[in-house]
Every structure is written in C-alpha cells, then in structure tokens.
Amino acid sequence: RNQKREKMCEVSWCDIETKFYNKSQRYKFCPTHNEYKKWVRNAHNRPWLMYKLEKILEGKGSICERCGDDLCKRFPDRILRDIIQGMDVDHINPKTKGTLEGEQPSNYQLICKYCHLFKSIDEGDFINKKHKHA
C-alpha cells in the first residue's frame, strides 16, 4: 500500500481518512465502517461483506442483482435475517478476487443462492483447479 492509502479506511472503496482506534489494532476503519464491523466478522479480509451490509442498509439486501427476485416478497413470512442468509455476494470477475481492483463494488453483485450456484457451475468453480482447462 502506498503512504496515502495507509491513512485510509481498510474498506478498499472507502476514501475516508481515518486513524487507529487503538494503537494495538492492526486494521483500521473510518467511523462508518468501524460501526459496521459489529455486524461483519473478519471485515478486514472479507470486504464483500461490507458491500452486502451496505446493500441491506440501502433497502436492497433482498433483491437479486442477477435475476431481480425479491426474497422479501417471495418469502413474506420470513424474518430479514433469514432473507439475508439467502443472498450471496458474487465477484463478477472471479479472476480479480483478492486484488484491489477485484474488491470493489463494481466487481460485486448481491445475488440469490440459486443464481450464485448456477453462475459457479457455469464458471467451473466446482472443478478442482488442477483439472480445469483454461
């Protein structure tokens, strides 16, 4: 990371300068994302979960960005926690996963478990990497 980025929030798309909340703390977040950490485990190495939480807070956490299905409407008797568990964050371009470029909202989509399953099958995600043919 460059020196300017060192002062920024750990969430890769957040440009808010921050400071350590505790000198022994390795990971730092802006005040907003620091608050979000209460709901997102291991946020420092799973930034896509911050994206999911942001979508939920925007009121879009139950709508699949691939098929458009709204799980709140489909399952009106389920509580929001159940609905949220039915949604996954998918890396649109899985080859960039884990890179600064790949861990941006532009490479994420919040999709239902069915869409995620079928996309993973289509991309061969279930095939052992040594057996994949590029």
N, C-alpha and C positions, 0 to 999 in steps of 0.2 A: 504494500500500500504506500501511496505517496504521503508526504507530510500533511498536506491539506486534508486528505481523507482520514488521517489518524484522528482528527478532531471531530469527525462527523459520526453520526449515528451508525450503529452496526448494520441496520437495515439498508441493504445495498442501494435502494432507490430513494432513500431519505437524505436530503441535503441540509438537514438542520445540524448546526454545530452543537456539540454537547461537551460535557466534561465528566470525569469519573464521578459516580455517585458514592463510591467507596474506593479508596486507594488500592485495596487488595482485589478489587473486581477487575477481571480481565476483559469483560465485554461491557460496552457502554452503549447507551441508547439515549435518544432525545427524550424529553419528558413524556411525549405521547406514546412512543414505543416502549418506554420503560413501564408505563402503566399497562400496556397491552401484554407485557411479559407475564402478568398474573394469570392470563388465560392461555398462553402459548408456551409449552415446555420446550426447552432447548432451542430457544428462538435464535441464538447466535449461529447455529449450524442448520437451521431449518427455516430460512426466510419465507418460504412459500406459505408457511402457516400464518405469518403476519398478513399476507395477501388475503388469505381466507378470512381472517378476523376482520380485516378492513371491508371486505365484501359483505360480511354479516352485519357490520355496523352501518353500512350504506343501505341495508334492507334488501340486498341482492344475494344473500347467502343460501337461498333455497332454489335459485334458478340456474339450471344447467346452461353454461355458455355454449354448449355444442348443439344440444337438441331443443333447448328452450323450455323443457319441462320444469314446472314449478312444484317442488316436492311438498311445499306447504299446502298447495291446492290439491295435489294428488292424494296426500295423506292428512286431511284436516284434523283428525283426532290425535295426531302425534305431537309431542312437545318439540320445541325448537331444537333442543339438544339431540334428539333422535334424527331430526331432519338434517342437521349439520353433519352428523356422522354418515349420512347418505351421500355426502358431497366430498369430492377429492380435488386437490389442486394438481393439475397436469402441466408438465413442461411441454409447451407446443413443439419446440425443437429439442428433443431429448439429448442431442449430441452436445449441447451447450450447458447442460445441467452441471452445476457446481462451479461455473465460471461467473465472473462479474456480469458479463453480457447475458448469460442464461438465467441469472437470478434477478430478473427484472419483471415488473408487472406485464410488460409487453410479451414476455415469453410464458406467462401463466394463463391458465384458464380454469375456472371453477366448474367442474363437470360432475354429473351424477356417476355413481359407481358403475352403471351399465355402460355408459359412454367411455369411461376410463378403461374398463375391461376390454371392450371391443377395440379401442384405439391401441391398447397394449398388445393385443393379439395381432392386429394388422401390422404393427411395427416390429413384431417378433421379440417383444420384451420377455417372453417366457422361454425363449430359446437360450440355452447356455451360450455365453459369448464365444467360447472356442468352437462351437458348432455353427455359428452364424456365418453366412456368406455375404460379404459386402456388395 
